[in-house]
């Protein structure tokens, strides 16, 4: 929309204005749903993940608050000018507003993804046994974590990609119907350029993502690839089918029914070295392989034991501190000093083992393994759709260049029926990111079972059903509204010019 | 946080307006005008609510954890009615919205009634208390109740708050305040004689119950027992007339509170009794911000537990035991320096968009209407 409106202001061509206005209408319908889902996310950290909210709220709350102050108000204020201001503010002011909506939306994406990235790669904090929580000690480490920065770009480009695919697809429908040809071709020009840039950048940032996942969340990488036994110079599975007979992580069943592999690529992508060792699921659970820093990976049992040691040390620390304060109140300074020393010792043990804290809440090694088929297929399907779209947009741009876009019927069909794929790819990406990191709400520190609220499952299921019903209802309304808007099409240029002159 | 709450309650005039679209007018074009007048403002209220939530999370994570995770259903109902609001403006006038404009207006009505009432009730619990316990040791398995730190002790998970009479009083006070402010907003914003006249009447109809419910809540609270903190031992105990003492101990807060109340009443009286007076919303609005801000300072300052537990006094949340670390609070303080910039561009945008009052003619000429 911002690019289209810039073209309008630069060229003074009313057709660009109408194109902008049409896509803004569609944007408005989607924006409403976006607002509705955003507030749910915020509430649910408290309602459903209350322990999480205390345990890391000191770090996690800040990005949410900053998002509200810096991004949401920007969006809300200038979206109002964008929708209602065509006849009320100057052309340039309106254009600035449209760009500021884009800036606000991107800033909002940045801060929420900073928060998400921090869960996957917790940094910039220290555990405080006194307050029993993690406390932030380096704001910039949180805000500019390499994972956050990469995640921001990957997610934002995925939004551009969806936008591009949607615009090109809908415009394809107009071309099929042989109506609003000029509008449709104009839209396709912008949509396919944005789309191509976005999908290429998705591949680049996706590579960055895979690299970070390999370093910080090796289990997620193993799940994405269905890699049970690690190896040096591991290949990347291009296409594969998992064997449902594989039920235990360390049995001898071949995890694949078939697979087509690109040799050495996984090692290269994950570790920037074609011969690097990529640990598999079994390696990560059982330990024993050599980590990047030269140390040997610990087996689950050892990490669990150290995690429990840390949890016990926290309990002992609490008791010792209570004894200390009791002793001080009773005026017994020797006992108080002894308790203080004991507390200090417990704190040392806690810190030594804190890296394994979350493992103490888990029961056995299998708990570390996320849902493999879901992660594996989601990842591969997402990548395939991405590759498909790069090709698709190149073809579209070729036909635009040849000026035969409006007459190439098969391409209109392809564009139209590809729209769901773009939505699917975005969802699959989030499935990989969030299912792949199970059981952790915060990597290695807090598993889901220790993060949830003390609310019974019945309450949560009831809420879930209510949301499911409500959003299904809203989705149906949203889709039919969009279909109606699209069928109606952009306003004819002439009448709009009339209106424009009246108001001048 | 108190100031944000004050701004939020002022901006609830949008909800107040939503609750009376059908009673203020019977004509479709007038209803449409009301919807559109509110529709240019609803996002500010919504954004303030979201920011209020985020800022509360960042500054008092233990409150967020305890209240949201405990009074689960109270917050969920609030959430539902705001989710409904989020789509209702945009969808109601669109062809193909399936359920028809009246359903979306019903959503706005629900949001207007429940949104204001629930927020009022939740604020009232800062004075009346809730049934929860907090054990930070739980996470280390010290308790027998599992790892969750904050545990709600009432199985109704927040629904019980709606049958406490004092909570209801503040809930209704906020509801009628929002409706009063909405009437004042319509008087100020609309270029429509009939609606302006009716709105003036509605200022009276809603202003009177607002004042009554607010006075009952206020007097009851001032003379009730309050949750005091012993600054030496951090023990929490019940003190008679604690909140009255807080006002007396903090004279500046009391003076500002009273000035705020006077400003609210002045806006109401002038609008009802002077036919030319259109600026009521500014007096009552500013008064609301100040009054609510001061009321919340009384809930938390002067060694008071701002989120008290009525079943286990020592679990009550105080500013000290529930806030973020000094580091995070400092970071948030730096971020809040950005607030004047936000206010400046909001002010600029409102000015640019509202050079003239909204009339039914605008709805046909503006490119985007609800």
Boltz contact constraints between the chains, C-beta under 6 A:
constraints:
  - contact:
      token1: [A, 28]
      token2: [B, 90]
      max_distance: 6.0
  - contact:
      token1: [A, 32]
      token2: [B, 86]
      max_distance: 6.0
  - contact:
      token1: [A, 32]
      token2: [B, 87]
      max_distance: 6.0
  - contact:
      token1: [A, 32]
      token2: [B, 90]
      max_distance: 6.0
  - contact:
      token1: [A, 35]
      token2: [B, 86]
      max_distance: 6.0
  - contact:
      token1: [A, 36]
      token2: [B, 83]
      max_distance: 6.0
  - contact:
      token1: [A, 36]
      token2: [B, 86]
      max_distance: 6.0
  - contact:
      token1: [A, 36]
      token2: [B, 87]
      max_distance: 6.0
  - contact:
      token1: [A, 39]
      token2: [B, 50]
      max_distance: 6.0
  - contact:
      token1: [A, 39]
      token2: [B, 82]
      max_distance: 6.0
  - contact:
      token1: [A, 42]
      token2: [B, 53]
      max_distance: 6.0
  - contact:
      token1: [A, 43]
      token2: [B, 79]
      max_distance: 6.0
  - contact:
      token1: [A, 46]
      token2: [B, 64]
      max_distance: 6.0
  - contact:
      token1: [A, 46]
      token2: [B, 68]
      max_distance: 6.0
  - contact:
      token1: [A, 46]
      token2: [B, 69]
      max_distance: 6.0
  - contact:
      token1: [A, 47]
      token2: [B, 68]
      max_distance: 6.0
  - contact:
      token1: [A, 47]
      token2: [B, 69]
      max_distance: 6.0
  - contact:
      token1: [A, 47]
      token2: [B, 72]
      max_distance: 6.0
  - contact:
      token1: [A, 47]
      token2: [B, 75]
      max_distance: 6.0
  - contact:
      token1: [A, 50]
      token2: [B, 65]
      max_distance: 6.0
  - contact:
      token1: [A, 50]
      token2: [B, 69]
      max_distance: 6.0
  - contact:
      token1: [A, 50]
      token2: [B, 150]
      max_distance: 6.0
  - contact:
      token1: [A, 51]
      token2: [B, 148]
      max_distance: 6.0
  - contact:
      token1: [A, 51]
      token2: [B, 149]
      max_distance: 6.0
  - contact:
      token1: [A, 53]
      token2: [B, 61]
      max_distance: 6.0
  - contact:
      token1: [A, 53]
      token2: [B, 64]
      max_distance: 6.0
  - contact:
      token1: [A, 53]
      token2: [B, 65]
      max_distance: 6.0
  - contact:
      token1: [A, 54]
      token2: [B, 61]
      max_distance: 6.0
  - contact:
      token1: [A, 54]
      token2: [B, 62]
      max_distance: 6.0
  - contact:
      token1: [A, 54]
      token2: [B, 65]
      max_distance: 6.0
  - contact:
      token1: [A, 54]
      token2: [B, 149]
      max_distance: 6.0
  - contact:
      token1: [A, 57]
      token2: [B, 61]
      max_distance: 6.0
  - contact:
      token1: [A, 58]
      token2: [B, 324]
      max_distance: 6.0
  - contact:
      token1: [A, 58]
      token2: [B, 325]
      max_distance: 6.0
  - contact:
      token1: [A, 58]
      token2: [B, 328]
      max_distance: 6.0
  - contact:
      token1: [A, 61]
      token2: [B, 57]
      max_distance: 6.0
  - contact:
      token1: [A, 61]
      token2: [B, 58]
      max_distance: 6.0
  - contact:
      token1: [A, 61]
      token2: [B, 61]
      max_distance: 6.0
  - contact:
      token1: [A, 62]
      token2: [B, 58]
      max_distance: 6.0
  - contact:
      token1: [A, 62]
      token2: [B, 328]
      max_distance: 6.0
  - contact:
      token1: [A, 62]
      token2: [B, 331]
      max_distance: 6.0
  - contact:
      token1: [A, 64]
      token2: [B, 54]
      max_distance: 6.0
  - contact:
      token1: [A, 64]
      token2: [B, 57]
      max_distance: 6.0
  - contact:
      token1: [A, 65]
      token2: [B, 54]
      max_distance: 6.0
  - contact:
      token1: [A, 65]
      token2: [B, 55]
      max_distance: 6.0
  - contact:
      token1: [A, 65]
      token2: [B, 58]
      max_distance: 6.0
  - contact:
      token1: [A, 66]
      token2: [B, 335]
      max_distance: 6.0
  - contact:
      token1: [A, 68]
      token2: [B, 50]
      max_distance: 6.0
  - contact:
      token1: [A, 68]
      token2: [B, 51]
      max_distance: 6.0
  - contact:
      token1: [A, 68]
      token2: [B, 54]
      max_distance: 6.0
  - contact:
      token1: [A, 69]
      token2: [B, 51]
      max_distance: 6.0
  - contact:
      token1: [A, 69]
      token2: [B, 338]
      max_distance: 6.0
  - contact:
      token1: [A, 72]
      token2: [B, 47]
      max_distance: 6.0
  - contact:
      token1: [A, 73]
      token2: [B, 47]
      max_distance: 6.0
  - contact:
      token1: [A, 73]
      token2: [B, 342]
      max_distance: 6.0
  - contact:
      token1: [A, 76]
      token2: [B, 43]
      max_distance: 6.0
  - contact:
      token1: [A, 76]
      token2: [B, 47]
      max_distance: 6.0
  - contact:
      token1: [A, 77]
      token2: [B, 346]
      max_distance: 6.0
  - contact:
      token1: [A, 77]
      token2: [B, 349]
      max_distance: 6.0
  - contact:
      token1: [A, 81]
      token2: [B, 349]
      max_distance: 6.0
  - contact:
      token1: [A, 83]
      token2: [B, 368]
      max_distance: 6.0
  - contact:
      token1: [A, 84]
      token2: [B, 366]
      max_distance: 6.0
  - contact:
      token1: [A, 84]
      token2: [B, 368]
      max_distance: 6.0
  - contact:
      token1: [A, 86]
      token2: [B, 367]
      max_distance: 6.0
  - contact:
      token1: [A, 88]
      token2: [B, 353]
      max_distance: 6.0
  - contact:
      token1: [A, 89]
      token2: [B, 352]
      max_distance: 6.0
  - contact:
      token1: [A, 132]
      token2: [B, 136]
      max_distance: 6.0
  - contact:
      token1: [A, 132]
      token2: [B, 139]
      max_distance: 6.0
  - contact:
      token1: [A, 135]
      token2: [B, 325]
      max_distance: 6.0
  - contact:
      token1: [A, 136]
      token2: [B, 327]
      max_distance: 6.0
  - contact:
      token1: [A, 136]
      token2: [B, 328]
      max_distance: 6.0
  - contact:
      token1: [A, 137]
      token2: [B, 327]
      max_distance: 6.0
  - contact:
      token1: [A, 139]
      token2: [B, 331]
      max_distance: 6.0
  - contact:
      token1: [A, 311]
      token2: [B, 140]
      max_distance: 6.0
  - contact:
      token1: [A, 314]
      token2: [B, 140]
      max_distance: 6.0
  - contact:
      token1: [A, 315]
      token2: [B, 140]
      max_distance: 6.0
  - contact:
      token1: [A, 315]
      token2: [B, 142]
      max_distance: 6.0
  - contact:
      token1: [A, 318]
      token2: [B, 137]
      max_distance: 6.0
  - contact:
      token1: [A, 450]
      token2: [B, 147]
      max_distance: 6.0
  - contact:
      token1: [A, 453]
      token2: [B, 69]
      max_distance: 6.0
  - contact:
      token1: [A, 454]
      token2: [B, 148]
      max_distance: 6.0
  - contact:
      token1: [A, 454]
      token2: [B, 151]
      max_distance: 6.0
  - contact:
      token1: [A, 455]
      token2: [B, 72]
      max_distance: 6.0
  - contact:
      token1: [A, 463]
      token2: [B, 76]
      max_distance: 6.0
  - contact:
      token1: [A, 474]
      token2: [B, 87]
      max_distance: 6.0
  - contact:
      token1: [A, 477]
      token2: [B, 91]
      max_distance: 6.0
  - contact:
      token1: [A, 477]
      token2: [B, 97]
      max_distance: 6.0
  - contact:
      token1: [A, 477]
      token2: [B, 98]
      max_distance: 6.0
  - contact:
      token1: [A, 480]
      token2: [B, 96]
      max_distance: 6.0
  - contact:
      token1: [A, 480]
      token2: [B, 98]
      max_distance: 6.0
  - contact:
      token1: [A, 481]
      token2: [B, 94]
      max_distance: 6.0
  - contact:
      token1: [A, 481]
      token2: [B, 96]
      max_distance: 6.0
  - contact:
      token1: [A, 481]
      token2: [B, 97]
      max_distance: 6.0
  - contact:
      token1: [A, 484]
      token2: [B, 95]
      max_distance: 6.0
  - contact:
      token1: [A, 484]
      token2: [B, 96]
      max_distance: 6.0
